Amino acid sequence: MTSGPLETFQLCQQYLTLVAQHPTHMRMVKGHVHKLLQGWLAECTEVRDRLNREAVSLGITGLQQLVNDLGKLIAATGRDHPVPKIHERKLKQMEKEAAKAAAIAEQEREAAALAQLVPAAAAAAVAPAQAAGLAAAKEVLQQEQQQQQKVVVVIVTDAVVAAPAQAVGVAAVQGDITQQQQQQQVPGLVDKPASKRHCAVVAAAGDAAAVVAAAAAG
């Protein structure tokens, strides 16, 4: 069966009564008292410090008085269990760890804020370059369109200029073809002068008309 903090305190008082009746080395007594009252000594650190410093010099009577003083402090708490007090060294260590954790959290917050700012700054820096690139591309496209328009105008102009010459050439070729056909229809026309050629052509046409008229009469 496990004893509670108050029971162990009462047990310590009984132990010291027995030690007074049966003398024991004070160093051993000091260790036993620490073992029995460790929870309350962790809360009432001033009693613990006195026990550590003065246990041997106090003797059994002084040690009993020290434990009685501890009983008064326990009664003043109104509790049946101790609440260990954090040692000053432990407090400093805890404060140091808390400050370290706060510094790490601040660094992480700054890193997160910087990570959000970098893309925005990069986008702001790239935007003017993109705009300049678009403007340059637009200008090049306009120049190409103007160049294509100039080429079309030149091609159309050349076609207009060449058209009369082509017409004259076509007419000349047609005249040559007509003359060759006439020469083939009227034998010996090639060797005759131009005036005689005309007369021969007219005669041949007259003969053809006479033939047509005779065929119609018959």
KETITI-70606 format. One record per residue: residue number from 1; x, y, z of N, C-alpha, C, O in turn. Coordinates in steps of 0.02 Angstrom, whole numbers, plus 50000, padded with zeros to 5 digits. Layout:
BEGIN
<pavex NUM,<X,Y,Z>,<X,Y,Z>,<X,Y,Z>,<X,Y,Z>>;
...
This chain:
BEGIN
<pavex 1,<50042,49940,50000>,<50000,50000,50000>,<50044,50062,50000>,<50090,50068,50041>>;
<pavex 2,<50031,50109,49955>,<50071,50169,49948>,<50044,50224,49993>,<49984,50236,49995>>;
<pavex 3,<50090,50257,50029>,<50070,50311,50074>,<50069,50376,50037>,<50109,50387,49991>>;
<pavex 4,<50021,50423,50056>,<50018,50488,50026>,<50069,50535,50056>,<50104,50517,50103>>;
<pavex 5,<50074,50596,50030>,<50123,50644,50055>,<50115,50660,50129>,<50164,50666,50165>>;
<pavex 6,<50053,50667,50152>,<50043,50681,50223>,<50063,50622,50266>,<50093,50631,50319>>;
<pavex 7,<50048,50562,50244>,<50067,50502,50281>,<50143,50496,50287>,<50170,50477,50339>>;
<pavex 8,<50177,50512,50232>,<50250,50507,50234>,<50279,50560,50281>,<50330,50548,50313>>;
<pavex 9,<50247,50618,50284>,<50271,50670,50330>,<50263,50645,50403>,<50309,50652,50443>>;
<pavex 10,<50205,50617,50418>,<50195,50590,50485>,<50243,50532,50499>,<50267,50524,50556>>;
<pavex 11,<50256,50493,50448>,<50304,50438,50457>,<50374,50464,50471>,<50411,50433,50509>>;
<pavex 12,<50391,50521,50442>,<50457,50551,50454>,<50462,50574,50527>,<50514,50566,50559>>;
<pavex 13,<50408,50603,50553>,<50408,50624,50623>,<50418,50564,50670>,<50456,50567,50718>>;
<pavex 14,<50384,50510,50655>,<50391,50449,50696>,<50463,50421,50690>,<50491,50396,50739>>;
<pavex 15,<50490,50427,50631>,<50559,50402,50620>,<50608,50441,50663>,<50653,50412,50694>>;
<pavex 16,<50601,50507,50665>,<50646,50548,50704>,<50638,50533,50779>,<50687,50537,50816>>;
<pavex 17,<50579,50517,50802>,<50568,50498,50872>,<50608,50435,50889>,<50638,50430,50942>>;
<pavex 18,<50606,50387,50843>,<50644,50325,50853>,<50719,50337,50852>,<50756,50306,50890>>;
<pavex 19,<50741,50382,50808>,<50812,50397,50804>,<50836,50430,50869>,<50891,50417,50892>>;
<pavex 20,<50792,50472,50899>,<50810,50503,50963>,<50820,50450,51017>,<50861,50458,51062>>;
<pavex 21,<50781,50396,51013>,<50787,50343,51062>,<50845,50296,51047>,<50874,50266,51092>>;
<pavex 22,<50860,50290,50983>,<50914,50245,50961>,<50963,50285,50918>,<50953,50289,50857>>;
<pavex 23,<51013,50315,50948>,<51059,50359,50911>,<51086,50326,50846>,<51106,50267,50846>>;
<pavex 24,<51086,50366,50792>,<51109,50344,50726>,<51151,50400,50696>,<51143,50458,50713>>;
<pavex 25,<51195,50380,50651>,<51238,50431,50619>,<51194,50480,50582>,<51149,50460,50545>>;
<pavex 26,<51208,50545,50590>,<51165,50597,50562>,<51165,50599,50485>,<51117,50621,50455>>;
<pavex 27,<51218,50576,50455>,<51219,50575,50382>,<51167,50525,50356>,<51135,50537,50305>>;
<pavex 28,<51160,50470,50391>,<51110,50421,50371>,<51040,50449,50383>,<50994,50441,50343>>;
<pavex 29,<51032,50483,50440>,<50967,50513,50455>,<50948,50565,50403>,<50891,50568,50381>>;
<pavex 30,<50996,50605,50383>,<50983,50656,50332>,<50958,50625,50268>,<50911,50650,50237>>;
<pavex 31,<50989,50570,50246>,<50967,50536,50185>,<50897,50508,50191>,<50858,50511,50143>>;
<pavex 32,<50881,50480,50251>,<50814,50453,50260>,<50761,50508,50260>,<50707,50499,50231>>;
<pavex 33,<50776,50564,50291>,<50728,50620,50291>,<50716,50646,50220>,<50660,50661,50201>>;
<pavex 34,<50770,50651,50182>,<50762,50671,50111>,<50717,50623,50073>,<50675,50644,50033>>;
<pavex 35,<50726,50560,50087>,<50686,50509,50051>,<50612,50514,50069>,<50568,50507,50027>>;
<pavex 36,<50598,50526,50133>,<50528,50529,50156>,<50493,50594,50137>,<50433,50595,50124>>;
<pavex 37,<50530,50649,50135>,<50499,50715,50123>,<50517,50745,50055>,<50512,50806,50047>>;
<pavex 38,<50537,50704,50008>,<50563,50733,49945>,<50512,50776,49908>,<50529,50826,49878>>;
<pavex 39,<50448,50755,49910>,<50397,50795,49875>,<50388,50864,49906>,<50386,50914,49870>>;
<pavex 40,<50381,50866,49975>,<50372,50930,50009>,<50436,50972,50007>,<50432,51033,50004>>;
<pavex 41,<50493,50940,50010>,<50556,50978,50005>,<50565,51010,49937>,<50598,51061,49930>>;
<pavex 42,<50534,50979,49885>,<50538,51008,49818>,<50496,51071,49813>,<50510,51114,49771>>;
<pavex 43,<50445,51076,49856>,<50404,51137,49857>,<50433,51188,49905>,<50440,51247,49888>>;
<pavex 44,<50451,51167,49965>,<50479,51212,50016>,<50555,51209,50012>,<50588,51177,50053>>;
<pavex 45,<50582,51244,49963>,<50653,51238,49948>,<50696,51269,50003>,<50754,51249,50011>>;
<pavex 46,<50670,51317,50041>,<50710,51347,50094>,<50724,51296,50150>,<50778,51296,50179>>;
<pavex 47,<50674,51252,50165>,<50685,51199,50214>,<50736,51149,50187>,<50779,51124,50223>>;
<pavex 48,<50730,51133,50124>,<50777,51086,50093>,<50849,51113,50096>,<50895,51075,50109>>;
<pavex 49,<50858,51178,50084>,<50925,51207,50085>,<50953,51204,50157>,<51012,51190,50166>>;
<pavex 50,<50911,51217,50206>,<50934,51213,50276>,<50953,51141,50295>,<51002,51129,50330>>;
<pavex 51,<50913,51093,50270>,<50928,51023,50284>,<50994,51003,50253>,<51033,50966,50284>>;
<pavex 52,<51007,51026,50194>,<51071,51009,50161>,<51131,51041,50196>,<51185,51010,50199>>;
<pavex 53,<51122,51101,50223>,<51178,51137,50253>,<51188,51118,50327>,<51245,51112,50351>>;
<pavex 54,<51133,51109,50363>,<51138,51107,50436>,<51117,51041,50468>,<51115,51036,50530>>;
<pavex 55,<51102,50991,50429>,<51076,50928,50458>,<51124,50898,50509>,<51103,50877,50563>>;
<pavex 56,<51187,50895,50492>,<51236,50864,50537>,<51246,50906,50600>,<51250,50879,50655>>;
<pavex 57,<51250,50972,50592>,<51263,51016,50649>,<51202,51025,50694>,<51209,51039,50753>>;
<pavex 58,<51143,51017,50666>,<51082,51026,50705>,<51072,50970,50757>,<51047,50982,50812>>;
<pavex 59,<51092,50912,50739>,<51079,50856,50784>,<51007,50834,50778>,<50968,50861,50739>>;
<pavex 60,<50989,50783,50816>,<50923,50755,50810>,<50869,50804,50832>,<50815,50807,50802>>;
<pavex 61,<50883,50843,50886>,<50833,50890,50912>,<50821,50946,50861>,<50764,50964,50848>>;
<pavex 62,<50875,50973,50834>,<50868,51026,50784>,<50835,51001,50720>,<50797,51038,50688>>;
<pavex 63,<50848,50939,50702>,<50817,50911,50643>,<50742,50901,50653>,<50702,50911,50607>>;
<pavex 64,<50723,50881,50715>,<50651,50874,50729>,<50616,50941,50725>,<50560,50946,50699>>;
<pavex 65,<50649,50995,50750>,<50620,51062,50746>,<50612,51084,50673>,<50563,51116,50655>>;
<pavex 66,<50661,51067,50632>,<50658,51086,50561>,<50600,51051,50526>,<50566,51081,50485>>;
<pavex 67,<50588,50988,50543>,<50532,50952,50513>,<50466,50981,50538>,<50418,50984,50500>>;
<pavex 68,<50463,51002,50601>,<50402,51033,50627>,<50387,51098,50590>,<50329,51113,50575>>;
<pavex 69,<50440,51137,50576>,<50430,51199,50536>,<50402,51182,50467>,<50359,51218,50441>>;
<pavex 70,<50427,51129,50438>,<50401,51107,50373>,<50327,51090,50379>,<50288,51104,50333>>;
<pavex 71,<50306,51058,50436>,<50236,51041,50446>,<50192,51103,50446>,<50136,51101,50419>>;
<pavex 72,<50216,51158,50476>,<50178,51221,50476>,<50168,51248,50405>,<50115,51272,50387>>;
<pavex 73,<50222,51243,50365>,<50216,51266,50295>,<50167,51223,50255>,<50130,51249,50214>>;
<pavex 74,<50167,51159,50269>,<50121,51113,50234>,<50049,51131,50252>,<50005,51133,50209>>;
<pavex 75,<50038,51144,50317>,<49970,51161,50339>,<49947,51226,50308>,<49888,51235,50294>>;
<pavex 76,<49994,51273,50297>,<49976,51338,50268>,<49955,51332,50195>,<49917,51373,50170>>;
<pavex 77,<49978,51281,50161>,<49959,51273,50090>,<49887,51251,50083>,<49855,51266,50032>>;
<pavex 78,<49860,51216,50133>,<49792,51191,50129>,<49784,51133,50081>,<49729,51115,50061>>;
<pavex 79,<49839,51103,50062>,<49838,51047,50015>,<49865,50984,50050>,<49902,50988,50099>>;
<pavex 80,<49847,50927,50023>,<49874,50865,50049>,<49927,50835,50003>,<49949,50778,50011>>;
<pavex 81,<49947,50876,49955>,<50000,50853,49908>,<50044,50912,49891>,<50020,50969,49889>>;
<pavex 82,<50107,50900,49880>,<50153,50955,49864>,<50149,50975,49790>,<50130,50936,49747>>;
<pavex 83,<50166,51037,49778>,<50174,51062,49709>,<50246,51084,49702>,<50265,51139,49724>>;
<pavex 84,<50287,51042,49672>,<50359,51056,49669>,<50373,51124,49638>,<50345,51142,49586>>;
<pavex 85,<50417,51161,49670>,<50438,51226,49645>,<50495,51216,49595>,<50541,51175,49606>>;
<pavex 86,<50491,51252,49542>,<50543,51247,49491>,<50606,51283,49516>,<50603,51340,49537>>;
<pavex 87,<50661,51249,49511>,<50724,51277,49534>,<50743,51337,49490>,<50726,51341,49431>>;
<pavex 88,<50780,51382,49521>,<50801,51442,49484>,<50842,51424,49423>,<50834,51454,49370>>;
<pavex 89,<50885,51375,49430>,<50925,51353,49373>,<50880,51326,49318>,<50890,51339,49259>>;
<pavex 90,<50829,51288,49339>,<50781,51261,49290>,<50741,51317,49257>,<50727,51314,49197>>;
<pavex 91,<50724,51367,49297>,<50687,51424,49269>,<50728,51459,49216>,<50702,51477,49162>>;
<pavex 92,<50792,51469,49231>,<50835,51503,49181>,<50841,51461,49118>,<50840,51488,49062>>;
<pavex 93,<50846,51395,49127>,<50850,51351,49068>,<50786,51354,49027>,<50787,51356,48966>>;
<pavex 94,<50729,51355,49062>,<50665,51359,49027>,<50657,51425,48991>,<50632,51428,48934>>;
<pavex 95,<50679,51479,49023>,<50676,51545,48990>,<50720,51546,48928>,<50702,51574,48877>>;
<pavex 96,<50779,51515,48933>,<50824,51513,48876>,<50794,51473,48818>,<50798,51493,48760>>;
<pavex 97,<50763,51416,48835>,<50731,51376,48783>,<50672,51412,48752>,<50660,51407,48691>>;
<pavex 98,<50633,51449,48793>,<50577,51487,48766>,<50601,51542,48719>,<50571,51553,48666>>;
<pavex 99,<50655,51576,48739>,<50683,51629,48695>,<50708,51599,48630>,<50700,51629,48577>>;
<pavex 100,<50740,51540,48634>,<50764,51507,48573>,<50706,51488,48527>,<50710,51498,48466>>;
<pavex 101,<50653,51461,48557>,<50594,51442,48517>,<50563,51503,48485>,<50541,51501,48427>>;
<pavex 102,<50560,51559,48522>,<50531,51621,48494>,<50574,51647,48437>,<50547,51671,48386>>;
<pavex 103,<50641,51642,48444>,<50685,51665,48390>,<50677,51622,48327>,<50676,51648,48272>>;
<pavex 104,<50670,51557,48337>,<50660,51512,48279>,<50594,51527,48244>,<50590,51530,48183>>;
<pavex 105,<50541,51538,48285>,<50476,51555,48256>,<50479,51620,48217>,<50449,51626,48164>>;
<pavex 106,<50516,51669,48243>,<50523,51733,48208>,<50561,51725,48142>,<50542,51755,48092>>;
<pavex 107,<50614,51684,48143>,<50651,51671,48082>,<50607,51637,48030>,<50610,51654,47970>>;
<pavex 108,<50567,51589,48052>,<50522,51554,48005>,<50470,51603,47977>,<50453,51599,47918>>;
<pavex 109,<50445,51648,48019>,<50396,51697,47995>,<50428,51744,47943>,<50397,51758,47892>>;
<pavex 110,<50489,51767,47957>,<50523,51810,47910>,<50537,51774,47844>,<50530,51803,47791>>;
<pavex 111,<50557,51710,47849>,<50571,51671,47789>,<50507,51662,47747>,<50510,51667,47686>>;
<pavex 112,<50451,51650,47780>,<50388,51642,47744>,<50368,51708,47710>,<50346,51708,47653>>;
<pavex 113,<50377,51764,47746>,<50361,51829,47717>,<50406,51844,47657>,<50383,51871,47606>>;
<pavex 114,<50471,51827,47663>,<50517,51838,47608>,<50500,51795,47548>,<50505,51817,47491>>;
<pavex 115,<50479,51733,47562>,<50459,51688,47507>,<50399,51715,47469>,<50393,51704,47409>>;
<pavex 116,<50355,51751,47503>,<50298,51781,47469>,<50318,51844,47430>,<50287,51859,47379>>;
<pavex 117,<50368,51880,47454>,<50388,51942,47421>,<50430,51929,47359>,<50425,51967,47311>>;
<pavex 118,<50470,51876,47359>,<50516,51863,47303>,<50479,51852,47237>,<50497,51884,47187>>;
<pavex 119,<50427,51808,47234>,<50392,51801,47170>,<50360,51866,47146>,<50360,51880,47086>>;
<pavex 120,<50332,51905,47193>,<50301,51968,47172>,<50353,52016,47143>,<50340,52049,47093>>;
<pavex 121,<50411,52020,47175>,<50464,52064,47149>,<50489,52040,47082>,<50502,52080,47037>>;
<pavex 122,<50496,51974,47074>,<50519,51946,47011>,<50469,51961,46955>,<50488,51980,46900>>;
<pavex 123,<50404,51954,46971>,<50353,51969,46921>,<50354,52042,46901>,<50347,52059,46843>>;
<pavex 124,<50364,52087,46951>,<50367,52159,46937>,<50427,52175,46893>,<50424,52220,46851>>;
<pavex 125,<50483,52139,46904>,<50542,52152,46864>,<50536,52125,46793>,<50563,52154,46746>>;
<pavex 126,<50499,52070,46785>,<50493,52038,46719>,<50441,52075,46676>,<50447,52075,46615>>;
<pavex 127,<50391,52106,46708>,<50336,52137,46670>,<50361,52189,46619>,<50340,52186,46562>>;
<pavex 128,<50406,52237,46638>,<50430,52285,46588>,<50465,52251,46529>,<50456,52271,46472>>;
<pavex 129,<50504,52200,46544>,<50539,52165,46490>,<50490,52130,46443>,<50499,52131,46382>>;
<pavex 130,<50438,52100,46471>,<50387,52069,46429>,<50352,52121,46386>,<50340,52109,46327>>;
<pavex 131,<50335,52178,46416>,<50302,52231,46377>,<50346,52255,46320>,<50322,52266,46265>>;
<pavex 132,<50411,52264,46334>,<50458,52286,46282>,<50463,52234,46227>,<50465,52251,46168>>;
<pavex 133,<50464,52170,46246>,<50467,52117,46196>,<50406,52115,46152>,<50411,52105,46092>>;
<pavex 134,<50347,52125,46182>,<50285,52127,46143>,<50285,52186,46094>,<50263,52179,46037>>;
<pavex 135,<50308,52244,46118>,<50310,52302,46075>,<50357,52291,46015>,<50341,52309,45959>>;
<pavex 136,<50416,52261,46029>,<50463,52247,45975>,<50435,52197,45924>,<50444,52205,45864>>;
<pavex 137,<50400,52146,45950>,<50371,52096,45905>,<50316,52128,45862>,<50310,52113,45802>>;
<pavex 138,<50277,52172,45892>,<50224,52207,45855>,<50254,52250,45800>,<50228,52253,45744>>;
<pavex 139,<50309,52285,45815>,<50341,52328,45766>,<50369,52287,45708>,<50362,52306,45650>>;
<pavex 140,<50400,52230,45723>,<50426,52186,45671>,<50370,52161,45626>,<50378,52158,45565>>;
<pavex 141,<50313,52142,45657>,<50256,52118,45618>,<50229,52173,45571>,<50213,52159,45514>>;
<pavex 142,<50225,52235,45596>,<50203,52290,45554>,<50250,52302,45495>,<50228,52314,45439>>;
<pavex 143,<50315,52298,45509>,<50364,52307,45455>,<50357,52252,45401>,<50362,52266,45342>>;
<pavex 144,<50347,52190,45424>,<50338,52136,45376>,<50275,52146,45334>,<50275,52135,45273>>;
<pavex 145,<50220,52169,45366>,<50159,52182,45328>,<50169,52237,45277>,<50146,52231,45220>>;
<pavex 146,<50204,52291,45296>,<50218,52346,45249>,<50261,52321,45191>,<50250,52341,45134>>;
<pavex 147,<50309,52279,45205>,<50352,52253,45153>,<50313,52210,45104>,<50323,52213,45043>>;
<pavex 148,<50266,52169,45132>,<50225,52128,45088>,<50181,52171,45044>,<50171,52155,44985>>;
<pavex 149,<50153,52226,45071>,<50112,52271,45031>,<50152,52303,44974>,<50127,52310,44918>>;
<pavex 150,<50214,52321,44988>,<50258,52350,44936>,<50270,52300,44881>,<50270,52318,44822>>;
<pavex 151,<50282,52237,44899>,<50294,52185,44848>,<50233,52176,44804>,<50239,52169,44743>>;
<pavex 152,<50173,52177,44835>,<50111,52169,44796>,<50103,52227,44747>,<50084,52216,44689>>;
<pavex 153,<50117,52288,44769>,<50112,52347,44726>,<50160,52342,44667>,<50142,52357,44611>>;
<pavex 154,<50221,52320,44681>,<50271,52313,44628>,<50248,52261,44576>,<50255,52271,44516>>;
<pavex 155,<50222,52205,44601>,<50199,52152,44556>,<50142,52177,44512>,<50140,52165,44451>>;
<pavex 156,<50093,52212,44543>,<50036,52238,44505>,<50060,52290,44454>,<50036,52290,44398>>;
<pavex 157,<50106,52334,44473>,<50132,52385,44427>,<50166,52353,44368>,<50156,52374,44311>>;
<pavex 158,<50208,52302,44381>,<50242,52268,44327>,<50192,52235,44279>,<50201,52235,44219>>;
<pavex 159,<50137,52207,44309>,<50087,52175,44267>,<50052,52226,44223>,<50039,52213,44164>>;
<pavex 160,<50036,52285,44251>,<50003,52339,44213>,<50048,52364,44157>,<50025,52376,44101>>;
<pavex 161,<50113,52372,44172>,<50160,52396,44121>,<50169,52345,44066>,<50174,52362,44008>>;
<pavex 162,<50170,52282,44086>,<50183,52229,44037>,<50121,52214,43994>,<50128,52185,43940>>;
<pavex 163,<50062,52232,44018>,<50001,52213,43982>,<49999,52240,43910>,<49985,52202,43864>>;
<pavex 164,<50012,52307,43898>,<50010,52332,43828>,<50060,52296,43783>,<50044,52278,43726>>;
<pavex 165,<50119,52284,43810>,<50169,52249,43769>,<50145,52180,43751>,<50154,52157,43695>>;
<pavex 166,<50115,52146,43799>,<50089,52079,43785>,<50033,52082,43733>,<50029,52039,43690>>;
<pavex 167,<49990,52134,43739>,<49936,52141,43690>,<49963,52152,43620>,<49939,52122,43572>>;
<pavex 168,<50014,52195,43614>,<50045,52209,43548>,<50075,52145,43520>,<50070,52130,43461>>;
<pavex 169,<50109,52107,43567>,<50139,52045,43543>,<50087,51995,43520>,<50097,51961,43470>>;
<pavex 170,<50031,51991,43557>,<49978,51945,43537>,<49949,51965,43470>,<49935,51923,43427>>;
<pavex 171,<49939,52032,43460>,<49911,52056,43397>,<49958,52040,43339>,<49936,52020,43285>>;
<pavex 172,<50023,52048,43351>,<50072,52033,43298>,<50071,51960,43281>,<50074,51940,43222>>;
<pavex 173,<50067,51919,43333>,<50066,51847,43320>,<50003,51828,43282>,<50006,51787,43236>>;
<pavex 174,<49945,51857,43302>,<49883,51842,43266>,<49887,51865,43193>,<49862,51830,43149>>;
<pavex 175,<49919,51924,43180>,<49926,51948,43111>,<49968,51899,43070>,<49952,51885,43012>>;
<pavex 176,<50022,51874,43099>,<50065,51826,43064>,<50025,51763,43048>,<50030,51736,42993>>;
<pavex 177,<49986,51740,43097>,<49947,51679,43086>,<49897,51689,43030>,<49888,51645,42988>>;
<pavex 178,<49862,51747,43028>,<49813,51762,42977>,<49845,51764,42908>,<49818,51738,42859>>;
<pavex 179,<49905,51796,42905>,<49940,51801,42841>,<49960,51732,42815>,<49956,51718,42756>>;
<pavex 180,<49983,51689,42863>,<50002,51622,42842>,<49943,51583,42817>,<49948,51546,42768>>;
<pavex 181,<49884,51591,42850>,<49825,51557,42826>,<49804,51580,42757>,<49785,51539,42716>>;
<pavex 182,<49809,51645,42743>,<49792,51672,42677>,<49839,51646,42623>,<49818,51630,42568>>;
<pavex 183,<49902,51641,42642>,<49951,51616,42594>,<49937,51543,42577>,<49946,51522,42520>>;
<pavex 184,<49915,51506,42627>,<49899,51436,42614>,<49837,51429,42571>,<49833,51382,42531>>;
<pavex 185,<49787,51473,42577>,<49726,51470,42538>,<49736,51492,42465>,<49704,51465,42420>>;
<pavex 186,<49781,51540,42453>,<49793,51566,42385>,<49863,51544,42364>,<49911,51574,42386>>;
<pavex 187,<49870,51494,42322>,<49937,51472,42301>,<49972,51526,42263>,<49942,51564,42225>>;
<pavex 188,<50037,51530,42274>,<50079,51578,42238>,<50075,51647,42266>,<50103,51694,42237>>;
<pavex 189,<50039,51654,42322>,<50032,51721,42350>,<50096,51745,42382>,<50107,51806,42387>>;
<pavex 190,<50137,51701,42403>,<50198,51721,42438>,<50245,51757,42392>,<50278,51805,42413>>;
<pavex 191,<50249,51736,42330>,<50299,51765,42285>,<50275,51829,42253>,<50315,51863,42221>>;
<pavex 192,<50211,51849,42261>,<50185,51909,42231>,<50198,51969,42275>,<50207,51962,42335>>;
<pavex 193,<50199,52030,42244>,<50205,52091,42284>,<50143,52101,42327>,<50093,52066,42320>>;
<pavex 194,<50149,52149,42372>,<50095,52159,42421>,<50030,52179,42386>,<49977,52155,42406>>;
<pavex 195,<50033,52223,42335>,<49972,52246,42302>,<49939,52189,42264>,<49878,52183,42265>>;
<pavex 196,<49981,52148,42232>,<49954,52092,42195>,<49926,52040,42243>,<49877,52007,42227>>;
<pavex 197,<49959,52033,42302>,<49933,51987,42351>,<49862,52006,42371>,<49819,51963,42378>>;
<pavex 198,<49850,52070,42380>,<49784,52093,42400>,<49733,52077,42346>,<49677,52055,42361>>;
<pavex 199,<49752,52089,42283>,<49707,52075,42228>,<49691,52001,42224>,<49634,51982,42212>>;
<pavex 200,<49741,51960,42235>,<49732,51887,42232>,<49685,51865,42287>,<49643,51821,42276>>;
<pavex 201,<49693,51893,42346>,<49650,51875,42401>,<49578,51893,42386>,<49532,51855,42401>>;
<pavex 202,<49568,51954,42355>,<49501,51977,42338>,<49471,51931,42285>,<49412,51914,42288>>;
<pavex 203,<49512,51912,42236>,<49488,51868,42182>,<49469,51801,42210>,<49417,51772,42192>>;
<pavex 204,<49510,51776,42254>,<49494,51711,42284>,<49430,51715,42323>,<49390,51668,42323>>;
<pavex 205,<49419,51770,42357>,<49357,51778,42394>,<49298,51782,42347>,<49244,51756,42362>>;
<pavex 206,<49308,51817,42288>,<49254,51822,42240>,<49236,51755,42211>,<49178,51737,42204>>;
<pavex 207,<49289,51716,42194>,<49276,51649,42167>,<49238,51607,42217>,<49192,51571,42198>>;
<pavex 208,<49256,51611,42280>,<49221,51572,42332>,<49149,51593,42336>,<49105,51551,42345>>;
<pavex 209,<49135,51659,42329>,<49066,51682,42331>,<49026,51658,42273>,<48967,51642,42280>>;
<pavex 210,<49059,51657,42212>,<49025,51633,42152>,<49008,51560,42159>,<48954,51538,42139>>;
<pavex 211,<49053,51522,42186>,<49040,51450,42196>,<48982,51440,42243>,<48940,51397,42231>>;
<pavex 212,<48979,51479,42296>,<48925,51473,42344>,<48858,51490,42313>,<48808,51458,42327>>;
<pavex 213,<48858,51544,42268>,<48797,51565,42235>,<48772,51512,42186>,<48712,51499,42183>>;
<pavex 214,<48817,51481,42149>,<48798,51430,42101>,<48770,51369,42136>,<48722,51339,42113>>;
<pavex 215,<48800,51351,42191>,<48775,51294,42228>,<48706,51308,42255>,<48665,51262,42259>>;
<pavex 216,<48692,51370,42273>,<48625,51386,42299>,<48573,51384,42242>,<48516,51363,42253>>;
<pavex 217,<48592,51406,42182>,<48545,51406,42125>,<48530,51335,42103>,<48472,51318,42090>>;
<pavex 218,<48580,51295,42099>,<48570,51226,42080>,<48530,51188,42129>,<48517,51128,42119>>;
